[in-house]
Amino acid sequence: MRKGTWKDDKNKVEWDSSYKELEDSLQGYRCMNPCTVYDRTSKTLFLFFICVPNGVSEAYQIKTKKNQARLCYKTSKDAGKNWGPLIDLTSIICKKKKNWATFAVGPGHGIQMKCGRLIIPAYAYYFDCTITKPTSRAFTFYREQTENTWQVGEFIDDDETKNPSNECQMAEIIDGSGHSTLYCNARSTSGHRVEALSSSRGEAFDKPSTFHMLNETSKGCQGSVLKIQNSDNSTWLLYSHPTDENEKKNLGIHVNKTPLDLKQWNLKAIINNGPSGYSDLAECAKTEYIACLMERGDKKEIEEITFQFVKIKDEHQSS
């Protein structure tokens, strides 16, 4: 990991010059798909990830229908300066993973809902006697704020494998009356993003939206979503993803000012012209900007990881 500190007097983030390798991984495994969530009450930062045996690919697990990924996390009480031991949670999915060819979390960030529930977005390649080839379906790992046990949510309906949902992120929509709805935005091979809503705080989702306003890129690319709560208590959703339908390039920010209506997405701006890949959005409490961490490059999108602020003052007026 690499840390940055916000400097009020300079109105920017100053990044440490060195990286820190987090130790205590499973012997013979590699760590993948980092996904963080912060518990505001206990002031605990959770870093979730999967551990996969060295030399074992996702494609191999799907072909053999034998999951070898493990669900793990570490925690920090001091904003990442020190980390606790690795915790292996794979046992909580034993009952369901017998039909999982493999699975992963995120990548990017999870969320803590208004009620305190922690949400880790995830997906699994599921199969049963009616499905020859495993198909990916998004779901949640979740935990109540007052409990220590993580639970497994239900899969998003894939409409009989025609609309697979893969790498995903989620955001909480709070309407004017204070009612909460969880929104999921997932990668897909169908040519458009999979969007679904949950009124059960991530335990199950409604059928995916049929309003395909957000196009997918080629065979798919991870994207990020972020809730912005305005001073008038309205919720907006922001979404980052390559805007080109054929190649991973031209990373754009989309906005939905009425997020329960999934027909209302609009492209706000292109924030990186040229090759662009995975991204992750974060709100900056002390500024009028959001932050975006992204893959980018001159010839390929995986040449470097960059961090930049995106001004949104004209898009929401909260302080």
C-alpha positions in Angstrom: 0.0 0.0 0.0 0.9 3.7 -0.3 -0.4 6.4 1.9 -1.3 10.0 1.2 -2.1 12.8 3.6 -4.5 15.6 2.9 -2.9 19.0 3.5 -5.4 21.8 4.2 -2.9 24.6 3.7 -1.9 23.2 0.2 -5.3 21.9 -0.8 -3.9 18.7 -2.0 -2.7 15.2 -1.0 1.0 14.6 -0.3 1.9 11.0 -1.0 4.6 9.0 0.8 7.5 8.3 -1.4 7.6 4.6 -0.5 5.2 1.7 -0.7 4.6 -0.7 2.2 4.0 -4.4 1.6 1.4 -5.9 3.9 2.8 -9.1 5.3 1.1 -12.3 6.7 -0.4 -13.7 3.5 -1.2 -17.4 3.1 1.9 -19.4 2.2 1.9 -20.3 -1.4 -1.0 -17.9 -2.3 -1.1 -14.6 -4.0 -3.5 -11.8 -2.9 -5.9 -10.3 -5.4 -8.9 -7.9 -5.6 -8.4 -5.5 -2.7 -11.7 -4.1 -1.4 -11.8 -1.7 1.6 -14.6 -0.6 3.9 -14.4 1.7 6.9 -16.5 1.2 10.1 -17.1 4.8 11.3 -18.2 3.7 14.8 -15.3 1.4 15.7 -12.9 3.5 13.5 -11.7 0.3 11.9 -10.5 0.0 8.3 -11.2 -3.4 6.7 -9.1 -4.6 3.8 -10.8 -7.5 2.1 -9.1 -9.6 -0.7 -9.0 -13.1 -2.1 -6.1 -15.5 -1.8 -5.5 -17.8 -4.8 -2.8 -20.5 -5.0 0.2 -19.5 -7.1 -0.1 -20.7 -10.6 -3.9 -21.2 -10.4 -5.9 -18.9 -12.8 -9.5 -17.9 -12.7 -10.1 -19.6 -16.0 -8.7 -22.9 -14.7 -11.1 -22.8 -11.8 -14.0 -22.1 -14.0 -13.0 -24.9 -16.4 -12.6 -27.5 -13.6 -15.5 -26.1 -11.5 -13.3 -26.3 -8.5 -12.9 -23.1 -6.4 -9.5 -22.6 -4.9 -9.9 -18.9 -3.8 -10.1 -18.0 -0.1 -11.8 -15.0 1.4 -9.5 -13.0 3.7 -9.2 -9.7 5.4 -7.0 -7.5 7.6 -7.9 -4.6 9.8 -6.3 -1.3 10.9 -7.2 1.0 13.7 -4.8 3.8 12.8 -5.6 4.5 9.1 -3.3 1.9 7.7 -0.1 2.5 9.8 -0.4 -0.9 11.4 -2.4 -3.9 10.4 -3.8 -6.9 12.4 -3.3 -10.5 11.4 -4.9 -12.1 8.3 -8.3 -13.5 9.0 -9.6 -16.3 6.7 -13.4 -16.2 6.4 -13.7 -19.0 3.8 -15.6 -21.2 6.2 -18.6 -18.9 6.1 -19.2 -19.7 2.4 -18.6 -23.5 2.6 -22.3 -24.3 2.3 -22.6 -22.3 -0.9 -19.2 -22.5 -2.5 -19.7 -26.2 -3.5 -21.5 -24.7 -6.5 -19.0 -21.9 -7.0 -16.3 -22.5 -9.6 -14.5 -19.4 -8.0 -15.3 -16.0 -6.6 -13.8 -12.6 -5.8 -14.6 -9.4 -4.0 -14.8 -5.8 -5.5 -12.3 -4.7 -6.5 -12.3 -1.2 -5.1 -14.4 -0.2 -2.1 -17.2 -1.5 0.0 -19.6 0.8 2.0 -21.1 1.2 5.4 -24.9 1.9 5.2 -26.7 4.5 7.2 -28.0 1.7 9.5 -24.4 0.6 10.2 -24.3 -2.6 8.0 -21.0 -3.2 6.3 -21.3 -4.2 2.6 -18.5 -5.9 0.6 -19.5 -6.3 -3.1 -18.6 -9.7 -4.6 -19.3 -12.1 -7.5 -19.0 -15.8 -8.0 -19.0 -18.1 -11.0 -22.0 -20.3 -10.2 -23.1 -23.6 -11.7 -25.8 -26.2 -11.1 -27.3 -29.2 -13.0 -29.1 -26.9 -15.5 -26.0 -24.8 -16.3 -23.2 -26.4 -18.3 -20.7 -23.5 -18.0 -20.4 -21.5 -14.8 -21.8 -17.9 -15.1 -20.8 -14.9 -13.0 -23.3 -13.4 -10.6 -22.9 -10.4 -8.2 -23.9 -10.5 -4.6 -22.8 -9.1 -1.2 -20.9 -10.2 1.9 -22.4 -8.2 4.7 -22.1 -7.8 8.5 -24.2 -5.9 11.0 -22.3 -3.2 12.9 -23.0 -4.8 16.3 -22.1 -8.4 15.2 -18.9 -10.1 14.1 -20.3 -12.7 11.7 -20.3 -12.1 8.0 -23.2 -13.3 5.9 -23.7 -14.1 2.2 -26.4 -12.4 0.2 -28.3 -13.8 -2.7 -27.2 -13.7 -6.3 -28.5 -11.0 -8.6 -30.8 -12.7 -11.1 -28.9 -13.3 -14.4 -32.0 -13.7 -16.5 -31.1 -17.3 -17.5 -27.4 -16.5 -18.1 -28.1 -13.8 -20.7 -27.1 -11.0 -18.4 -24.1 -12.1 -16.2 -22.9 -9.7 -13.5 -19.2 -9.7 -12.5 -16.9 -7.2 -10.8 -19.1 -4.7 -9.0 -19.5 -1.8 -6.6 -22.4 -0.6 -4.6 -23.9 2.6 -3.2 -26.7 3.5 -0.8 -29.5 5.7 -2.1 -31.4 7.6 0.6 -34.6 9.3 -0.6 -36.3 12.4 0.8 -38.1 10.4 3.5 -35.0 8.7 4.7 -35.7 5.3 3.1 -32.6 3.4 2.0 -32.1 1.4 -1.2 -28.8 -0.4 -2.1 -27.7 0.1 -5.7 -25.4 -2.4 -7.5 -23.5 -1.6 -10.7 -21.7 -4.6 -12.2 -19.4 -5.5 -15.1 -20.9 -7.7 -17.8 -20.3 -9.4 -21.1 -23.7 -8.4 -22.4 -22.7 -5.0 -23.9 -24.1 -3.0 -21.1 -23.7 -2.6 -17.3 -25.9 -4.6 -15.0 -27.8 -2.4 -12.5 -30.0 -3.7 -9.7 -31.6 -2.3 -6.6 -32.1 -3.9 -3.1 -34.7 -2.9 -0.5 -33.3 -5.6 1.9 -29.9 -3.8 2.4 -28.1 -6.2 0.1 -29.6 -9.5 1.2 -31.3 -9.9 -2.1 -31.7 -7.7 -5.2 -34.6 -7.1 -7.6 -34.2 -8.2 -11.2 -31.7 -6.1 -13.1 -32.8 -2.9 -14.8 -34.0 -3.2 -18.4 -33.0 0.4 -19.0 -29.5 0.0 -20.5 -28.2 3.5 -20.2 -24.6 2.6 -19.3 -22.7 0.7 -22.1 -20.0 -1.8 -21.4 -16.6 -1.8 -23.0 -15.7 -4.7 -25.3 -15.6 -7.8 -23.1 -16.1 -5.6 -20.0 -14.1 -3.5 -17.5 -14.5 -2.8 -13.8 -16.2 0.5 -12.9 -16.8 2.5 -9.7 -19.9 4.1 -8.2 -20.1 6.7 -5.4 -23.0 8.2 -3.5 -23.0 11.9 -2.9 -25.4 13.2 -0.2 -26.3 16.8 -0.9 -27.1 19.5 1.7 -30.8 19.2 0.8 -30.6 15.5 1.7 -31.0 14.4 -1.9 -28.7 11.6 -3.2 -26.8 11.6 -6.4 -24.8 8.7 -7.9 -21.5 9.1 -9.7 -20.1 6.4 -11.9 -16.6 6.1 -13.5 -15.8 3.8 -16.5 -14.1 3.9 -19.9 -16.6 5.5 -22.3 -15.4 3.8 -25.5 -17.5 0.8 -26.4 -14.7 -1.1 -28.2 -11.5 -0.3 -26.2 -10.5 0.6 -22.6 -10.0 4.3 -23.1 -11.4 7.8 -22.3 -12.4 7.4 -18.7 -15.6 9.3 -18.0 -17.6 10.3 -15.0 -21.4 9.9 -15.2 -24.0 11.4 -12.9 -27.5 10.4 -12.0 -29.4 13.1 -10.0 -32.5 10.9 -9.5 -30.8 7.6 -8.8 -33.9 5.5 -8.2 -34.7 6.1 -11.9 -32.0 4.3 -13.8 -32.9 6.0 -17.0 -31.4 9.3 -15.8 -27.6 8.7 -16.3 -25.7 11.4 -18.1 -22.1 11.7 -19.0 -20.6 14.6 -17.0 -17.0 14.7 -18.2 -14.1 12.7 -19.7 -11.3 12.9 -17.0 -8.7 10.9 -18.9 -8.3 10.8 -22.7 -6.6 7.8 -24.1 -6.1 4.3 -22.6 -8.0 4.0 -19.3 -8.9 0.9 -17.2 -10.0 0.2 -13.7 -10.9 3.1 -11.4 -12.2 3.8 -7.9 -14.0 6.9 -6.7 -13.9 8.5 -3.2 -15.6 11.5 -1.6 -13.3 14.1 -0.1 -15.0 15.6 3.0 -12.9 18.7 3.2 -13.0 19.7 -0.5 -15.4 20.4 -3.3 -13.8 17.5 -5.2 -14.1 13.8 -5.5 -11.0 11.7 -5.9 -10.4 9.1 -8.6 -7.7 6.4 -8.6 -7.3 5.0 -12.1 -5.3 2.8 -14.4 -4.0 4.8 -17.4 -1.2 5.0 -20.0 0.0 6.3 -23.3 -0.3 3.0 -25.2 -2.0 0.6 -22.7 -4.2 1.3 -19.8 -2.1 -0.8 -17.4 1.1 1.3 -17.7 0.5 3.3 -14.5 -1.9 4.1 -11.6 -2.7 7.7 -11.1 -4.7 9.8 -8.6 -6.6 12.9 -9.5 -9.3 15.2 -8.1 -12.5 15.9 -10.1 -14.3 19.1 -9.3 -18.0 18.6 -8.7 -19.0 21.9 -7.1 -21.2 22.6 -10.0 -22.9 19.3 -9.6 -23.8 19.3 -5.9 -23.8 22.1 -3.4 -23.0 20.3 -0.1 -20.2 21.7 1.9 
